[in-house]
Amino acid sequence: MISRRRLLSAAAASPLLAGGFRAVAAEPVPPPGAARPPLKDLAAAKGILYGSCAAAPQLLSPDDFTELLVRECALVVPENEMKWADMMGPGESSDYRLGDKMIDFVTGHGMLFRAHTMLWYWRTPGWFTEIADRGLAEKKMLERVNDMGTRYKGRVYSWDVVNEPLKPDDGRPDALRQSVFLEKVGPQYLDLAYRAARAADPHAKLVVNEYDIEYDTPEQDTKRLALLKLIERMKKDGTPVDAVGVQAHLSVDRLPFSAKKLRTLLADLAAFGVELQVTELDCTDERAPADIKERDRMVADEYRRFLDVALDETAVKVLVTWGVSDRHSWIVRHETNNMKWRTDAEPSRPLPFDAALQPKPAWTAIVQALDHAPKRGAA
Ligand code: XIL
């Protein structure tokens, strides 16, 4: 439900557009050097944890970016360092050193740690994909879950146990992605993994993290429904799942958006008793003009129309942007799908702070969405 207060402030700012969001012509951003509250404080006032991903050097070789990250964030996610294939040591062993250092840094600075991710089809070691025996594959998969869960036991706010489990296009009635785990272990792999994760670290919230569920397309309609069915089924079977992550990799002017459909998805998920997390918010600008003012306005509008809905749902307790500053982003580094790359020479501007660490209109959009958000019980 859109609160009266939100409607009033929206009306004061500008007329409501068809999608139910406010388009604001000029985005006031604090001038350089002006005092501004950290995003984590504005979020905490509403019972929301604000955080970002970080790569190891961004924490372990401290600079002005590290300072900004620590100032703004209540929670940090390792960008790649805890993905299985990124941890490969000799043979089948794992190298935990960067993960260990990151969790030490994050918790040592009083921040929470959002662990990502135990199992992701896209980052699975080659040796695992070559296992022929089903029983052996199950054993190795569960060893991975148990290793990660027990190593960081008691220090993790939440664990992405399986990342991106769904792909309706693969044609299965249960819409599970035809992933390496499904192929090697069978469709029960999900339940086995979540049970093992719970046994390994009973206090970490166990998350199902998904993407392409934010926009209004027939494909995303199907995926939203598949996600609802999956969570319903896991709950019914007693499989431990505590939270659902909505990645929220947005793009300017790429796909239609329905506030109603996003609102309904979040409410329907919340009705299963799971916490909701926005886990990887950022926004590509390949369809926006080079002009920085205009581009930043468009990116901010995309943030706003998503966040106005997402933060209105009180089950959303975590808001993570996939980076804080355009200085470090997988989008700027061209690690996304190439259809999301700009075709001119301009670097993308996907995050709330620019490369010089100054707040951008997307920052203002986050601040305003937090301001409009109803207060919720803390996570
Ligand atoms: C991305 C990282 O940001 C990149 O550095 C890496 O090259 C690929 O993975 N969904 C996820 C994240 O769950 O782990 C991905 O992170 C972005 C998409």
Boltz pocket constraint, residues with backbone or C-beta under 6 A from the ligand:
constraints:
  - pocket:
      binder: B
      contacts: [[A, 79], [A, 80], [A, 163], [A, 247], [A, 280], [A, 330], [A, 335]]
      max_distance: 6.0
